[in-house]
Amino acid sequence: PKALEQDAVRAIADTCFNCHQCRTDCAAGVDIPALVTELKAAHFASNSLDLSTWLLSRVDTLSAVGGALGPLANRAIANPQARWLIEKLMGVAQGRKLPRFTGQQVMRWATRRGLTRPSRRSGPRVLYFLDTFARRHDPLLVQSLVAVLEHNGIGVFIDPRQVSAGMPTVSVGDIDGARRHARTNIRVLAEAVRLGYKIICTEPSAVTCIVHDYPLLLDDEEMARVVAATSDAATFLWDLHRDGRLRLDFKPLATAPSGGAGSPSVDDTATRILYHAPCHVRIGRETRPAEQLLRLVPGLSLDTADRGCSGMAGTFGLSRRHYRASLRAGLGLLSAMRSSGATAGATECSACRIQMEQGSDKPTVHPVKLLAKAYGLLAGPGPDGLDNLLTATGGPLTTS
């Protein structure tokens, strides 16, 4: 027991990002993430977290506060002087690009659309589990997924009682905090599953948290049904396609060559996308549903990065202490973004998206947005339209 209190154990635990790749790499089938979670929990019980680690494990609360402050918070994260102060006070790396806060836009929009009540549609229905990034930072992702699902005859329910999955609390060993998230969400999700809903997420780490970590945290008779009903959005849509139920009325995504006039291009009309498969998407599977879906879109030339982990590792890459290590770990992917000649990057993981935009002026988008654009949905300029999806740029300290 005393060994669990040593800083050496914390140093070892800090290098585990809960990516779960070791579950598939271990030939003996040992659940290494579960063992490391126990190790972190024992250390957490005997030692306090430093302020930065504690704050970043509450990233959903930080995002909610940022959203409540609105334009003031968005000006602060884009200002070098304010970011210097944020780094000193909170430990968030000054140079790390951050997503803008959008407050309660998602839930207000969902309420106006009637999505916060169980869908009355006949046929297949899903509960969309938002998690932090979609809910607090990316309303257009939520609108895109809903549009794609409804285009395919799927009813959508966004239960306002859901809370963030709690993966950051699991990652630091705060098991009591993680259990609070799990209890709330399992109650909400189990109720939906009993009504015949599937559970889908646009954040891969949320799927991992629900499917793998929640059963370790709670002994709940509803758990098995919730786990069986939960998948990421791309897997759900790919399963529709395999069953012959996904609409294929995609319009070509054609653009001018990404290199500019006169520059060489693999295809002078194709939109070139560099796709990165996040760690949590690659757990125990040989296929990549998002990649397969994007290959259905005409006028889209898809390259795959295949450079391993992005190095962002959830909140790891946000911290001042790990910022440079995060960039070094993601150097292969960052180099690919710079040199690929792609119009934009694509990935399901919000943390990977932040990392991919860190070293490039090209946007990185969720594959669901590309599908919505290919369907011709949400056409138009501005924050509620997809016209500028592949040309949007962020600032020196903010993502697109």
C-alpha positions as a printed Julia matrix, in Angstrom:
400×3 Matrix{Float64}:
   0.0     0.0     0.0
   2.77    2.47    0.78
   4.17    2.0    -2.72
   0.93    3.4    -4.12
   1.65    6.7    -2.43
   5.0     7.19   -4.13
   5.48    9.83   -6.81
   6.98    7.13   -9.02
   3.59    5.46   -9.2
   1.97    8.74  -10.16
   4.57    9.22  -12.87
   3.7     5.81  -14.29
  -0.03    6.44  -14.03
   0.38    9.84  -15.73
   1.64    8.1   -18.85
  -1.61    6.12  -19.18
  -4.2     8.19  -21.05
  -6.97    5.58  -20.88
  -6.74    5.08  -24.64
  -7.4     1.32  -24.18
  -5.04    0.27  -26.98
  -3.33   -2.11  -24.54
  -6.57   -4.09  -24.25
  -6.17   -5.23  -27.85
  -2.37   -5.4   -27.82
  -2.21   -7.73  -24.8
  -2.19  -11.3   -26.1
  -3.19  -12.61  -22.67
  -6.38  -10.55  -22.69
  -5.54   -8.73  -19.45
  -7.74   -5.67  -18.87
  -4.82   -3.32  -18.29
  -6.93   -0.12  -18.26
  -8.96   -1.54  -15.37
  -5.77   -2.34  -13.44
  -4.34    1.13  -14.03
  -7.65    2.72  -13.01
  -7.42    0.85   -9.69
  -3.84    2.05   -9.3
  -4.84    5.65   -9.96
  -7.81    5.38   -7.61
  -5.59    4.11   -4.79
  -3.14    6.94   -5.38
  -5.97    9.51   -5.59
  -7.34    8.27   -2.25
  -3.97    8.84   -0.56
  -2.78   11.97   -2.35
  -4.29   15.24   -3.45
  -4.2    16.33   -7.08
  -2.36   19.48   -8.06
  -4.7    22.36   -8.95
  -4.2    22.12  -12.71
  -4.92   18.38  -12.84
  -7.98   18.79  -10.62
  -9.35   21.63  -12.78
  -8.78   19.78  -16.04
 -10.55   16.73  -14.64
 -13.54   19.08  -14.33
 -13.25   20.3   -17.93
 -17.03   20.09  -18.44
 -17.55   22.52  -15.55
 -14.86   24.81  -16.94
 -16.57   24.74  -20.33
 -19.92   25.52  -18.72
 -18.42   28.49  -16.86
 -16.76   29.69  -20.06
 -20.08   29.45  -21.86
 -21.81   31.43  -19.11
 -19.21   34.19  -19.5
 -19.85   34.18  -23.24
 -17.96   36.71  -25.37
 -15.72   37.67  -22.44
 -14.35   34.12  -22.17
 -13.9    33.84  -25.93
 -11.94   37.09  -26.02
  -9.81   35.86  -23.13
  -8.79   32.56  -24.74
  -7.8    34.42  -27.92
  -5.7    37.03  -26.1
  -2.0    36.19  -25.46
  -1.84   38.24  -22.25
  -5.0    36.67  -20.86
  -3.72   33.23  -21.83
  -0.48   33.89  -19.93
  -2.58   34.58  -16.84
  -4.76   31.5   -17.46
  -1.63   29.37  -17.68
  -0.29   30.73  -14.4
  -3.59   30.35  -12.55
  -5.04   27.19  -14.08
  -2.14   25.38  -15.75
  -3.68   25.43  -19.25
  -0.84   25.78  -21.77
  -0.63   29.32  -23.13
   0.16   28.16  -26.66
  -2.54   25.5   -26.92
  -5.36   26.36  -29.32
  -8.71   26.16  -27.56
 -12.27   25.83  -28.9
 -14.64   28.75  -28.5
 -17.41   28.54  -25.92
 -21.01   28.44  -27.13
 -22.93   28.39  -23.85
 -26.41   26.87  -23.98
 -26.88   27.17  -27.75
 -27.19   23.42  -28.23
 -29.86   22.85  -25.61
 -31.82   25.96  -26.63
 -31.79   24.75  -30.24
 -32.76   21.21  -29.21
 -35.64   22.56  -27.12
 -36.92   24.69  -30.02
 -36.79   21.65  -32.29
 -38.68   19.51  -29.78
 -35.73   17.13  -29.43
 -35.63   17.27  -25.64
 -38.77   15.13  -25.46
 -38.9    11.47  -26.52
 -39.39   11.19  -30.27
 -42.86   10.26  -31.46
 -41.53    8.96  -34.77
 -42.32    5.41  -35.65
 -39.37    3.3   -36.63
 -35.79    3.46  -35.34
 -34.95    6.06  -32.71
 -31.76    7.13  -30.98
 -30.8     9.04  -27.88
 -27.9    11.34  -28.73
 -25.4    11.42  -25.87
 -23.65   14.76  -26.29
 -20.7    14.81  -23.88
 -18.75   18.04  -23.35
 -17.43   19.13  -26.74
 -20.63   18.82  -28.74
 -22.71   20.38  -25.97
 -20.41   23.25  -24.97
 -18.36   24.0   -28.09
 -19.81   22.66  -31.35
 -23.52   23.28  -32.0
 -23.0    22.66  -35.72
 -21.89   19.09  -35.0
 -25.12   18.45  -33.11
 -27.2    20.01  -35.87
 -25.31   18.01  -38.5
 -25.86   14.66  -36.8
 -29.54   15.36  -36.21
 -29.93   16.4   -39.86
 -28.18   13.25  -41.12
 -30.23   10.99  -38.87
 -33.54   12.62  -39.75
 -32.6    12.49  -43.45
 -32.38    8.73  -42.95
 -35.68    8.46  -41.1
 -34.2     8.13  -37.61
 -35.93    9.84  -34.68
 -33.63   11.76  -32.31
 -33.96   12.45  -28.59
 -31.54   14.68  -26.65
 -32.37   14.1   -23.0
 -31.56   17.31  -21.08
 -30.86   15.31  -17.91
 -27.69   13.75  -19.3
 -24.33   14.96  -17.97
 -20.83   14.56  -19.37
 -19.5    11.0   -19.52
 -16.83   11.79  -16.92
 -13.82   10.31  -18.7
 -11.41   12.95  -17.26
 -12.36   11.94  -13.71
 -11.74    8.28  -14.57
  -8.38    9.19  -16.07
  -7.12   10.85  -12.86
  -8.49    8.15  -10.55
 -11.33   10.21   -9.07
 -13.64    7.23   -8.83
 -16.23    8.91   -6.62
 -16.54   11.77   -9.12
 -16.74    9.33  -12.02
 -19.46    7.33  -10.24
 -21.59   10.44   -9.86
 -21.49   10.93  -13.64
 -22.13    7.24  -14.25
 -25.15    6.99  -11.92
 -26.88    9.96  -13.52
 -26.21    8.83  -17.06
 -27.06    5.16  -16.58
 -30.42    6.16  -15.11
 -31.14    8.36  -18.14
 -29.79    5.95  -20.74
 -31.45    2.87  -19.26
 -34.81    4.61  -19.37
 -34.31    5.35  -23.07
 -33.16    1.81  -23.85
 -36.3     0.42  -22.2
 -38.3     2.61  -24.61
 -36.49    1.09  -27.57
 -33.81    3.7   -28.2
 -30.24    3.08  -29.3
 -27.57    5.3   -27.69
 -25.15    7.06  -30.03
 -22.27    9.43  -29.36
 -20.14   11.68  -31.56
 -17.3    11.58  -29.0
 -15.41    8.25  -29.07
 -14.13    8.6   -25.5
 -17.74    8.84  -24.29
 -18.48    5.46  -25.88
 -15.42    3.95  -24.2
 -16.42    5.43  -20.86
 -19.98    4.09  -21.03
 -19.12    0.69  -22.49
 -15.95   -0.14  -20.56
 -15.56    2.13  -17.54
 -19.14    2.38  -16.28
 -19.41   -1.41  -15.68
 -16.27   -1.16  -13.52
 -17.74    1.74  -11.55
 -21.3     0.55  -10.93
 -23.09   -2.7   -10.23
 -26.36   -1.94  -11.99
 -28.82   -4.45  -13.41
 -29.49   -2.12  -16.37
 -25.8    -1.87  -17.3
 -25.62   -4.74  -19.8
 -28.59   -3.42  -21.79
 -27.13    0.1   -21.93
 -23.71   -1.17  -23.0
 -25.24   -3.33  -25.73
 -27.25   -0.38  -27.07
 -24.37    2.13  -27.17
 -22.17    2.93  -30.17
 -20.46    5.85  -31.86
 -22.4     7.69  -34.56
 -20.25    6.45  -37.45
 -20.71    2.81  -36.42
 -24.48    3.31  -36.21
 -24.58    4.87  -39.69
 -22.28    2.23  -41.17
 -24.52   -0.5   -39.76
 -27.44    1.22  -41.5
 -25.49    1.07  -44.75
 -24.63   -2.61  -44.32
 -28.33   -3.28  -43.8
 -29.15   -1.34  -46.98
 -30.99    1.4   -45.08
 -28.59    4.36  -45.45
 -29.58    6.88  -48.11
 -26.82    7.34  -50.7
 -28.05   10.56  -52.32
 -24.71   12.27  -51.67
 -23.71   15.21  -53.82
 -20.08   15.5   -54.96
 -17.81   17.45  -52.63
 -15.77   19.15  -55.33
 -13.4    22.06  -54.78
 -10.52   23.73  -56.51
  -7.1    22.12  -55.99
  -5.96   22.65  -52.42
  -2.55   23.88  -53.49
  -3.91   26.79  -55.5
  -3.9    27.58  -59.21
  -1.4    25.61  -61.22
  -0.36   23.36  -58.38
  -0.31   19.59  -58.8
  -3.14   17.57  -57.38
  -4.13   13.92  -57.28
  -7.56   14.95  -58.54
  -8.18   18.51  -59.69
 -11.84   18.41  -58.65
 -11.8    16.21  -55.54
 -11.91   17.55  -52.03
  -8.91   15.96  -50.33
  -9.43   14.98  -46.7
  -6.82   13.58  -44.32
  -8.6    11.22  -41.92
  -7.19   10.33  -38.5
  -8.69    7.37  -36.62
  -8.72    8.17  -32.87
  -7.42    5.63  -30.38
 -10.87    4.99  -28.9
 -12.25    4.22  -32.37
  -9.54    1.63  -33.02
 -10.23   -0.48  -29.91
 -10.61   -4.1   -30.93
 -11.72   -3.5   -34.51
 -10.21   -3.84  -37.94
 -12.64   -1.56  -39.77
 -13.03    2.19  -39.37
 -16.69    3.06  -39.93
 -16.13    6.81  -40.44
 -13.49    6.14  -43.08
 -15.78    3.67  -44.85
 -18.66    6.17  -44.8
 -16.55    8.97  -46.24
 -15.48    6.71  -49.1
 -19.14    6.6   -50.15
 -19.09   10.34  -50.91
 -18.39   11.24  -54.55
 -15.82   13.95  -55.2
 -13.97   13.21  -51.98
 -10.39   11.93  -52.08
  -9.62   10.37  -48.7
  -6.13    9.89  -47.3
  -5.52    8.18  -43.96
  -2.9     9.44  -41.54
  -2.02    6.13  -39.84
   0.41    7.91  -37.51
  -0.79    6.39  -34.24
  -1.96    8.55  -31.35
  -2.46   12.26  -31.96
  -0.61   12.97  -28.72
  -3.45   15.06  -27.33
  -4.67   12.28  -25.05
  -7.78   14.03  -23.78
  -6.91   16.76  -21.3
  -3.24   15.69  -21.16
  -2.29   17.99  -24.03
  -4.12   20.95  -22.51
  -1.85   21.2   -19.5
   1.23   23.38  -19.34
   3.18   20.49  -17.83
   2.51   18.11  -20.73
   2.1    20.52  -23.66
   5.5    19.91  -25.27
   5.34   16.16  -24.69
   1.93   16.17  -26.37
   3.32   17.94  -29.44
   6.26   15.54  -29.64
   3.94   12.52  -29.43
   1.77   13.95  -32.19
   4.61   15.06  -34.46
   3.84   12.43  -37.1
   0.21   13.51  -37.4
   1.07   17.21  -37.31
   3.63   16.71  -40.08
   1.06   14.82  -42.15
  -1.42   17.69  -41.78
   1.17   20.18  -43.03
   2.48   18.13  -45.94
  -0.53   16.18  -47.19
  -1.99   18.8   -49.52
  -5.39   18.01  -48.02
  -8.16   20.58  -47.99
  -8.96   19.68  -44.39
  -8.52   17.04  -41.73
 -11.23   14.79  -40.35
 -11.53   12.9   -37.08
 -14.27   11.95  -34.63
 -12.3    12.9   -31.5
 -12.53   16.5   -30.3
  -9.13   16.33  -28.6
  -7.5    14.99  -31.78
  -9.17   17.78  -33.71
  -7.56   20.37  -31.43
  -4.16   18.76  -31.94
  -4.55   18.52  -35.72
  -5.35   22.23  -35.93
  -2.48   23.1   -33.58
   0.13   22.7   -36.29
  -1.9    23.75  -39.33
  -4.1    26.55  -40.63
  -6.42   23.96  -42.2
  -9.67   23.09  -40.42
 -10.31   19.64  -38.99
 -13.93   18.53  -39.0
 -16.05   15.67  -37.7
 -16.92   13.12  -40.43
 -20.61   13.59  -39.63
 -20.35   17.19  -40.83
 -18.88   16.02  -44.12
 -21.77   13.59  -44.53
 -24.29   16.34  -43.82
 -22.61   18.62  -46.36
 -22.56   15.81  -48.94
 -26.28   15.26  -48.39
 -26.82   18.97  -49.09
 -28.13   19.56  -45.57
 -27.66   22.74  -43.52
 -26.61   24.67  -46.61
 -25.83   28.33  -46.05
 -23.19   30.62  -44.59
 -22.71   31.56  -40.96
 -22.52   29.5   -37.78
 -25.6    27.4   -38.61
 -24.54   26.47  -42.14
 -21.97   24.2   -43.72
 -20.99   26.37  -46.69
 -17.71   27.38  -45.05
 -16.98   24.02  -43.44
 -13.79   23.35  -45.41
 -12.52   26.92  -45.49
 -13.09   28.02  -41.87
  -9.97   29.03  -39.99
  -9.23   29.63  -36.34
  -6.94   32.15  -34.74
  -3.42   31.79  -33.37
  -4.88   30.57  -30.07
  -8.33   29.26  -31.09
  -9.58   26.41  -33.26
 -11.82   26.82  -36.3
